[in-house]
Amino acid sequence: MAGGGNSSIESILAAYSSERAQNADAISQLALDHYHDMASRTANPLSQLRRRALQTLHRLMPSMLVPLYSLVAFTNTPYAVAVARAHRQDQMVAAGLSLAAAVAATAVVGVWVRWGRT
């Protein structure tokens, strides 16, 4: 039993360490992102627009879009899962804002072409 017991404990500790390392890396990334947000992005109008868009979408669809802070502070969601979900949500919000900007630009050009030629 001397050899079998140790390998089982070693494999359990390796699995536990691997799982914890993912969340430790996520916490580290959260800290760095928060620092960058506070240092530069808080005054950036585009960042403010994205943040407002995410807040509005969260109010409209609270189960689909949850801000990262809410995931980390008010749920039992593992950090690594919360960071991955927030990244996907950010991509969706960015795509939505890009689409809205393209529609607005198309509308402006359409109005200009229609009314500017007369």
Secondary structure by P-SEA (a helix, b strand, c coil): caaaaaaaaaaaaaaaaaaaaaaaaaaaaaaaaaaaaaacccccaaaaaaaaaaaaaaaacccccccaaaaaccccccaaaaaaaaaaaaaaaaaaaaaaaaaaaaaaaaaaaaaaac
